[in-house]
Each structure stands twice: as structure tokens, then as C-alpha cells.
Amino acid sequence: MISLGENKEQSDMHLSSAEETIQRLLFSLSELEQLGQTLISGHSNFNVSSKTYLRITLGTLQVPSGAILCYHSTDNYLSVAASTPEIETNQIEIEPDEVSCLLESPLVELHSPPEDLQDFIERNSNFLNGNEMHHLWVPLKIQDEFLGILSLGKFLGRAKLEAWEQELLTILAHQISIAIAYSRNEERIQSEKFRLFMLAESAPQICQLLQPDDAAEQVVFQAVALLDANMGALMLIEPQHKHLELQYVFPPELLNTGDDQQETDNKLVIPIGDIDDKSTETETPTSEEMLVNVVKNGRTDQCVSKLDTLFGGSNLMAGPIQGRDGDILGLLVVGDKEVRGGSVAEFTFEDETLLDSFAKQAGVAIENAHLHQEALDARLLQAEMEEARKIQENLIPDTLPDIPGYEVAGHYEPRGPVGGDYFDCIELKAGGWGLAIADVSGKGMQAALLMATLRAGLLSELTSARGREEDKLVDMKNELIDMAMTLNSLLYVSGTEEKYATFFYTHLNPETDILTTLNCGHNPPLIVKNDGDIVWLGEEVGGLPIGMFPNDMVPLIAKFEAEQIKLESGDLIIYYTDGVTETVNIDDEFYDEERLEQLGKTCSDIDASQICELIYKSVMDFQGDADQFDDLTLLVLRKK
């Protein structure tokens, strides 16, 4: 029999246990309240507080181990947000039907799970069976949205939870679900606020860019950042040919042209046809058709495709860029929205609205940049062409002097109002003649100024005495090499980056018929001997173009060298620039050295001026309807 004293002792123990449970519950509820207030205040998020939620749950229910698994709906997987003891695991993939099963189940005992979850448990048996924290699952959900799983290990000192503990577990799981949902919603709100702030900040930034290339680049960068995209592109309408032309793409390596696309001057183009024609709309448009439809309809749209998406990826969204008059200037394109974990998701309606708003700002920025550039270019071009034309008139001789025993003639045909070619025939005070031909890189004012510098430097060198009173006492080869180094230094300090000149100089002594030549990166002149043999002068002896590198680097790369040759009666030399041999016809064929060589062999019975005319006519006939490639310059020397 149990004495009254024993009954009293047992009663006191039960009372003490109940009091401890109540104290534990009150403390847990107090912690949950504080934790909820911290979340609402924005000073924390679920990623930070998940361990605290788990600790409260396990402590309240007196369970030694457990975990909180969060569900990522974009890619259908679970990840461990918190665990006791701590574990490291990869993503746990889960199928949509398995998510549906969990939504319908208030509790899941892993030793007797629903049939629809058995395959999931078997797939992840290594993870589940190896951890003591997976005994009972409580799905975390808000209405029909599945958020994750609260997993509990075996209960301390009992086989299962009592009824009141199960009710408490349901309350705790609901609190965790609310915390997850609130935290995610807060993250979305903060993200949208940040994107709206970026949108407001981007407008003045891009509108201040007055260079079209800079504006295009920044518009794409801003769009990619605003939409959390992996790629972006700007395409503008080229109205004359009725096509979309790519202006900028980020990153560049994502460009992937298909069979129906064209590339013009290394720029992707997509034909759009008649802007008012809406016949291209189809039920499931390709990415190219989607872009064309956005132009024609003037509405932001997107295309999801795993097979044919332009620029790579699997999802494109495009918004129309409008000008001030309402006309569509082009498209702003983004692709592959990146979400947490690095996965790719479809763009939302909010994303479409954001892109549409930013595209309107982009239209103002791009139009401003192009209008500014057009006005600037027009003013600069007019002034530059006038100045360059005047310089060019002074550079190119109208007539060439008479050389005893020789014929000399030249022809110059600039590609535009001014060019960068130069030729001359100069009588030397010390006796002899200097023949020069050159081609400065680039065109326009800079090229004309650099050519003027080269000509001034050459004349200065040729008029200096330097011991040339008696040619027989002078090492003419060394003289020309020294002259080349002087001109190289002059052009290097006078020119801008990537500005240089190819230059070929010949010293002619008509008394000995000796030519001393120096080739500075120029096309080798053609010598047609009186017996019909062909010699390419300075083909293997020469040096770098002048002005490309400083003098101390020249010997380390390709030092200047000169050579000498004796002319005989009837010998012909044809100096030329690459505007002759690199002229292209409509079939993309080059005039090339072989045609020049064959033509030169036919010129034995005509004078120098006729030879110039014959070569020029031959090149122009070959060019036909094709555009002129470059300045065309000829200098012909013929020994009588």
C-alpha cells in the first residue's frame, strides 16, 4: 500500500513539473514575442533568427535535435536554415507532387510516411537516416503556400508527444511559418524599394552622357542591374534598311547569331520589315519574332524558350525605347533573371513595368546623346575639312621638276576631301634628287597635320649640309638611316596614340644612276627592268613605320636598313600606296600586287605621266561600283 506521505510526495513532484512546464512555455512565448518584434522592426531576418526559432521550439518541447528546412519554389529544393546539431548538406530536391502532399499533411512521421512521400524519403535516405533530427515533420505553410519543414528528432523520455504538446507544436510551426513569410515579403519589399531608388537615380546619370557609345553602355548596365539580369542589350532601328541593329551587348561573349539573323560590319541585325505590318505575331513567337513584335506593338513583352533564345540563355524580356515624338527608336533587352542561389527565373509583371519605365528614360538619354553628337560632328567636320583641305593643297605638288635623263610623274586621289597620303620630288642642294611617298594612318585633320609635320621634317633634313657636298665621300646608307631615326622621333612626339606613317624615300644620283633607298614599313615599289624582269624594291630591307615607337625601342624590334641599286636605260619604278593594291571590287577581290606587276610590264613604250594615268584607270575600272577603299597615290620614275 502507498502511504499518504508517498501520495503527497508524488503530488508535489507533478505540481513541480507542471510549474516548470508553464515557466518554460511562458519564457518561450516571451522569446517568440521579442523575436517577432525584431523581425517587424527590420533589424533582423529569418536567415539570422532561424537558429533562435529552432532553439525555442526544441527547448519548449524538450526535444534534443531538430532542423528547419526552407523551401525554394523557383528551383524546387529544400535547404537547411538551422539544425541542432549543426550539419552541412547540399540542396535537397523535391518534386511538385511531393510539395502538394506536404501541404495536405499536418504532421508526417518518417517511420510511416504517406505513400506520396516514400519516393522522396528513399531518394534522400543517406541524408535522413544519417541524422537523428528527422523523426517527425511539421510542414511549414501559410494557406496554400509551402514554406518548408520543421523537423524534430526523437522525443526525450517518451515515445510520442502528448496532445497538448502537439497543439503547442502546431502553434510554434505557425509562428515559424509567419516569420519565414514575413521575412521573404520584407526582402521583396526592400528589393522593390531599392530598384525604384535605382530607377530614380539612373535617369539623371544616363541623361548626362552625351556620347552615344557611353550612353548605350550605361543604359545596358543599368538595365541589367535593375532587373537582376545576367545579360542585356541595346538595339536601335536603322530606318533606311528597316532592321534592328545591335549597339551594345553585355557580356559580349553571349552573342549567338542564328540562321535567320544577319551580321553587318560585325553588328547583329534583325529585319523588321514594315513597322505597321503586324503579320509576324504568332501564338508561340521565337525570340526574334518577340523583338520585332515589341517594336511593332510598342509594348514590353518576354519570350521563354530553351531552344532559340537570342544571346543565349532561356528567357528574354524586351521593352520599346521611344523618342520624344513617340516613335520607336529601338529596344532595351534583358535576359535570364537571376534569383537567390544563382538560378534563373522568369521575369514578373513587376519586372515588365520596371523595364518599361526605364526604357522611357533610356530613350531620352539616347536621343540626347545622338542629337548632341550629330551637332558636334557637323560643326567639327566642317571646320576640320576646310583646314585639312588647305593643308593638303600645300602638301601635294602640282607639278614635278625635270630630272636630266629621267621622267617623273605623280597622281594623288584622296578618298574624301582630304587624305593622309603624300608624295614629292625634291632637288637637293648638294646634288641629286629625293623622291618620297608616305601614308599616314587615319584620315582628316589629324592625318593632314601629321603629314605636314613629316614633310617639314623631311625638308629640314634634306636641306642640311651634313657633308653631302661630295656624294663619293658620304656613306649615303647611314645618312638615310640617321634621317629615318630623326623623323621617327619627330613623329612619335608630334602624333597621338596609334598615329604613324609608312614612308619610302629614295635618293637618286643621276650622274651615277645609283638609287639609295629606305623603306619604313611602306609598300615596296615595283621596278620593271628594261628586259622585263621584275624587282620589288625594299621588300626585305627596311624597318618599322615611323612614329610608331620611340627611338630607343626601334633597334629592338626592327632597325632601319637602306639598300642601293643601279638603274639602266628603260628601267621603270612605280611607287604607290596601299590605296592601289588594296582596292576592292564588288566581289571583295583585291587589285593586289600581281595585277600591278602585269600592268607594269606593258608600260615600256609610254612616258611617266601616261603610266600614272594608265594605272589609275586600271584601278578604277577594277573597283567598278564598289566604294573607294583609301587614298590612291602614285609616283613614277623612268630612266630614259
Buried (B, 14 or more C-beta within 10 A) or exposed (E): EEEEEEEEEEEEEEEEEEEEBEEBEEEBBEBBEEBBEBBEEEEBBBEEBBBBBBBBBBEBBBBBBBBBBBBBEEBBBBBBBBBBEEEEBEEBEBEEEBBEBBEEBEBBEBEEBBEBBEEBBEBBEEBBEEBEBBBBBBBBBEEEBBBBBBBBBBBEEEEEBEEEBBEBBEEBBBBBBBBBBBBBEBBEEEEEEEBEEBBEEBBEEBBEBBBBEBBBBBBBBBBBBBBBBBBBBBBBBBEEEEBBBBBBBBEEEBBEBEEEBEEEEEBBBBEBEEBEEEEBEEEEBBBBBBBBBBBBEBEBBBBBBEEBBBBBBBBBBBBBBBBEEEBBBBBBBBBBBBEEEEEBBEBEEEBBEBBBBBBBBBBBBBBBBBEBBEEEEEEEEEEBBEBBBEBBEEBBBEEBEEBEEBBBBBBBBBBEBBBBBBBBBBEBEBEBBBBBBBBBBBBBBBBBBBBBBBBEBBBEBBEEEEEBEEBEEBEBBEBBBBBBBBBBBBBBEBBEEEBBBBBBBBBBBBEEBBBBBBBBBBBBBBBBBEEEEEBEBBEEBBBBBBBBBEEEEBEEEBEBBBBEBEBEEBBBBBBBBBBBBBBBBEEEEBBEBEBBBEBBBEBBEBEBBBBBBBBBEBBEEBBEEBEBBBBBBBBBBBBE
